Amino acid sequence: MPSADPKAPRRLELLAPARDAATARVAILHGADAVYMGGPAFGARAAAGNSLDDIRSVVEMAHRFGVKVYITLNTIIYDDELADVRALVHDLYHLGVDALIVQDMALLTMDIPPIDLHASTQCDSRSPGKIAWLSRAGFSQIVLPREFTLGQIQEAASAAAPARLEAFVHGALCVSYSGDCHAGALTMGRSANRGECPQICRLKFTLTDAAGKPVTPPDGRSASRHWLSLADMCRLADLQQMADAGVSSFKIEGRLKSPEYVKEVVSAYSRALDRIVSDSDGKYIRASYGLAVHSFMPDVNAVFNRGFTKYFLTPDSFTGISSTRSPKWTGRPVATLLKSTPKGLSVKSSAEIHAGDGLGWFDADDNFHGFRVNRLDERGMIVPAPKSDLPSCPGTKLFRNSDYVHERLLARDDTARRKISVSMTLRTDASGRLVIDIVDERGVAVSVASDDIFDEIAKTSQKDARHATLSRLGDTIYELTALDDRLGDIFVPAKALTGLRRAAIDALDRAWRIMYRPAQRATASLSPDVLAGLSLDYHANVANKMAAAFYKSHGAEVLERAVEVQSSPAAEKRVMTTRYCIRRELGQCLRKNCSEKALPAGDLYLTAPVGRFRVHFDCPNCQMQIYLI
């Protein structure tokens, strides 16, 4: 189990998403140190709930590798749900769940078991002060905003102790600071803070001035595009810097993603963390046990993404972070159209195209279209599936967003194996009984002795045969990596040795189950006046009486409850605050004294069928604020 010794190596945790039990098992086998998944209710992905029986099965498998299981209980809670939440927490605690990821402060005052609590990204930990009081409130792990730079992560690490830092490294990005987005709730009645985000940010908006006239951007393209749609995060090359800055848990987004997606991304990040640990000279170790060995070379570009960004992590990552052409996965360019005929497409390709691939292209209005490849004829011409919508303009770029061959590879059951290494000593005791001593990489040690005495001398060496018998661990999670055979020329029947090996492995399993204990919740040490002078409005997401009582007991004044429990919210409300800026993305950052001629000065407006939004550029704070009007 993790050591409290400050001089001990720091454990690096790869935290993987799981929409269900099957995906959780995939993540574990491919190298995750922890998985997070939804419970039966109250998770911020309503479509990714799991039964208690499914969670129990994941816990049983995960804990054998020392992999932790975190359950997302990160919606805001209504007053009439408090009793149900309390009952669910008791159930999850008794299942052996390692921690709950939460945002509602009601959990800090509720009568629940001492289960470990993690502060969700919805807790909006934008400042060192907020991070510090969350740590003192009893959270053992704090999820940082995706918007943090390396410097801000370092500041957070100093403020967070003794809590650990968790940071996103891969997957979809929320354009607003997480938890502080009210666009879905106020336009469609679907709240992100209730697990029902309608992804307003992925819609196509028209950029206009105050009079409603479309604005022509400096790049000359249409004023109608997916202005708030961001590229996906990929920090695969930045894990070392993040670890050195203080991150201990590296989180992959995607609780609605397929098992194949999880295989690809977890494998890539697990291999990267293994290299960091190997090169760290003992500074870092992995947070779980058992080396994952993959049968394929992972490539994060081969699965769903909207293009990649480091998203503010380093000074070179403040632009090029949007995906305004399309919120879909357009894929990688693989060909250029030479000629389109009724029979198919003649192309110049830069990669091998296969029957079954999905290809797509952008039309003149930047709309993305796609089709499936039926076959390639003898001349290499692409024959599409019947009734396909095809490009006709020579020079059109074709993108592949479905690679049939690679997808078949990922769909196999043998894409990874994960084993706990064990060392065995084979000897006899003082009475002549056969003994197997086992020590595994988790630190578990057991000894099992036979009832029989073996003293017959073999005519030939038995070491190779004994090694082969003891190595037959294929139906277990163990792998023999070292054997100290001290029997010399004593003959032991293979059947007896096999029985003793099985007994030793059973004893090893039982010993680990006894040793493994989920962490208990950290002791709270908040002073009564820690929040004195703080006034909270709807951005604090206070939705129930227990959360309100928590804040008031520490000196804060709750002026306004969450919008989800307001009967008639005000006509104009700030629904998003973003570090992403449309002006900066278009090369029109006002802080850099760029010309304002390309874009009108002052506020701009975004219009879509769901509503009209005023975009205010808060340049002193390098933020963009979006108001529903």
Beta strands, then each sheet from edge to edge (+ up, - down):
strand 1: 10-17
strand 2: 34-38
strand 3: 68-73
strand 4: 99-102
strand 5: 116-119
strand 6: 141-143
strand 7: 164-171
strand 8: 205-208
strand 9: 224-225
strand 10: 232-234
strand 11: 247-252
strand 12: 284-286
strand 13: 291-294
strand 14: 308-309
strand 15: 332-341
strand 16: 344-349
strand 17: 358-362
strand 18: 368-376
strand 19: 382-384
strand 20: 397-402
strand 21: 416-428
strand 22: 433-440
strand 23: 445-453
strand 24: 478-485
strand 25: 535-536
strand 26: 557-558
strand 27: 573-578
strand 28: 604-608
strand 29: 611-618
strand 30: 623-628
sheet 1: 12+ 1+ 2+ 3+ 4+ 5+ 6+ 7+ 10- 14-
sheet 2: 12+ 1+ 11+
sheet 3: 9+ 8- 28+ 29- 30+ 27-
sheet 4: 13+ 21- 22+ 23-
sheet 5: 13+ 21- 24-
sheet 6: 16+ 15- 20+ 17- 18+ 19-
sheet 7: 25+ 26+
end
